[in-house]
Amino acid sequence: MIIIITIIALILVLCTSKNGMSSSKETINLITPSIRPQNLKQLYSQIKNMMKKYPNIKINWIIVHDNKKNIKLFNDDFIQEYSIYNPKSIKGNAQRNAGFKKINNGWIYLLDDDTTLVDSPFQLIEEKIDKNKIHSFTCNANNIGDDVELSIGNIDSGCFLFHSSLLKDMPFALDDDIGMCCNDGKLAERLSNIAKHQHHKGYVQFNWNYFSPNSDNIL
């Protein structure tokens, strides 16, 4: 009888341990507002590569097409595709907001369709970074550490990572007067009003001809 009870106890401990390992798996939500569907195949390959490199991180890819028609390009379980068309919105903002509404938990990384997905956000998640902070990164950053000030125009969508618990009700403005190129910075600035900011050294690469992947585009 004692042996049977001991065996049952061991089984329960093993099951609890396995469940604990499973539940500790972090999630990253990649949001892509798409006006360049021809670029998505390349992003898909990059994401699949990250899945192999970081098996302990669950990836959800949310693609929101800027289109009146419903577009379906992929059949993978980790991909959600939607179509949102709002001619009054600054390009990408209505689509990002729609993507936010599909997220229940995990980290959020804004992956534009003219950006190359790099290791930096995955490496930070593996380092067990603080979920109560906004995390930014660039190649040659001068200011590494906590409480580095964020300012509009000094941060881009591919340069910061934040947890969904910080998002609350902070969507992108559809018709902001600061211009379409600064809205990522404005979101980061609003987030920094409720959370501390930590800046890291990391790699960022954009697919723009005029943007050097080794430049320091933040702070």
N, C-alpha and C positions, 0 to 999 in steps of 0.2 A: 504493500500500500504506500509506504514511504517512497519507494522507488518511483512509483507511478506519479505521485505528487511532484517529486523532484523533476521528472521528465517534462511534465506539463508546465512547470514553472520556467524551465529552460526554454521551452518552445515559445512561451509568452514573452520572455526577455528578448529572444531573437527576433520575433515579429515586431516588437516595439522598436528595437534597434533599427530594423530595416525601414519601418515606417518613418522613423525619425530622420533617416538619411534621405528618404524620398521627399519629405516635406521641407527639408532644408535647401532644396534645389532652388536657386534664384531664377527669376524670370526677367528677361529684357524685352520690351515692346518697341519694335522699330516702326515708326510712322513715316510713310512716304506719300506726300502729295504729288501726284504724277501728271505732268503735262508732256513728258517725254517717254512714252511707253517703250520706245525702242531701246532705252537704257536699262529697262528692268531685268532683262535676261542676264546682263552682266552683274547686276546687284544680286540676283538670285544665286549665281555661282559663288559670289563672295560670301553670302549668308550660309550656303551649304558648307563652305570651307570652314567658317567659324563654328558651325555645329560639330564638325569633326575635331577642331582644335580645343573647343570648350564644351565637352559633353555634359558637364555639371551645371550648365546654364541653359535654361529653356528659352527658346527664341520664338516670339510671336511677331509676324510681319503683317502690318496693316497697311494696305495700299488703298489710297483714295484717289480715284481718277477724277480729273477736272473735265467732266464730260456729261452731256445729257443722256447718253446711252449707257446701259449697263455693260461693263466690260469685264470679261473673265479670261485671264491669261494663264492662270496656274490652277492646278488641282491638288496641291499639297495641303495637308491638314494644318500646318503651321501658318498658312497664309489666309488672310481675310481680304477680300476685294470689294470695294464699294465705289459708287459713282455719285459725285456731288457737283452740281453746276450752279454757281451763283455769280452772275455777271457783275454784281455790285461789290464783290469781295476782292480785296487785294489778292493776287495770285498765290494760292497755296493755303491761305488762312482758313477759309471755310472748310477745306479738306482736312487740315490739321485738327480743327475743332471737332469734326466728325470722327476722326481717329481717336481723339481723347475720350469720347463718349463710349468707345468700345473697350476701354481698359478698366479692369477691376482691381488689379494689383500689379506689383513688380516695378521695375525700372523703366524709364521712358527715354528713348534716344531718337532724335529727329533726323531721319536719314533721307535727305533730298535725293531726287533722281539724277542730280549732277554731282553727287558726292561718292567717293570711294569708301566702302566700309572697311575700317581698320581695326586693329586689336585693342586700341586704348580703352573704349568703354567696357570691354569684356575683362581686360586686365584689372581695371579698377573694381569691378564687381567681385572678381576672385579675391581681391585684397580685403574684402569685407568692409568696404567704406561705409561711412555714417549715412544712414537713410534720411537723417534730418538735415542734411546739408546739400547744397547744389555743388556739383563737381564739374569743373571745367579743365581743359587740357590743351596745350599747344606744344610745338616742337622746341622752340627756343625761348620759352617764357622766362621773363626776368623775375617775376614775383611768384615764387612757389610757397604754398602754405595756406594757413587759415585766414579767414576774414579779409581776403583781397577784394577790393571794391570792384563791383561790376558796373559797367556803364554802357549806355546805348551806343551802338556803332563799333564796339570793341569785342563783340562776340558773335559767332555765327552758329547756325543750327548744328553743324557737325562738330562743334567744340564743347558741348556740355551735356551732362547726364544728370537726371534727377529722378527721385522716386515718386511714384504715382500718389503716395499719401500727401505730398506737398502741393499737388495740382489744385485740388479743391475746385473753386469756380473761377479759374483764371484762363479763359480762352483767348485766342488771338483776336484782335480787333479786325472787323471786316473792312473798315474804311478808315484806317488810321492816317492822320495827317503827317506822320513822321516819315512816310515813304516805305515802299515794299521791302527795302533792303535792311531795315532796322527792326523789324517786328520780332525776330528771334531775340535780339538784345533787350527789347522791351519786356518780353515774357520773362527772360532771365532776371531782369531788374525787379519785376513785380514779385517773383519768387524769392529774391534776395531780401525783400522787405519782411518776409515771414520766416526765413531760414538763413543760417550762416552759409558762407561760401568757402570752398576749399579749391585751390588751384593746383594742378598737377602738371608734370612734364609728360607729354604724350605726343603721339603722331597723328596728324590730320592731313588729309589729302582731298582736294577738290578736283573735279575734271574740267575746270575752266582753263582756257589757254593762258589767261593773264594772271593766274594765281599760282604762285610757287608753293609746292608742298612743304618747303623748308622755311617759309616765312612765318613770322610771329604775328598772328592776326588778332591777338587778344592781350589786353593789359600792357 
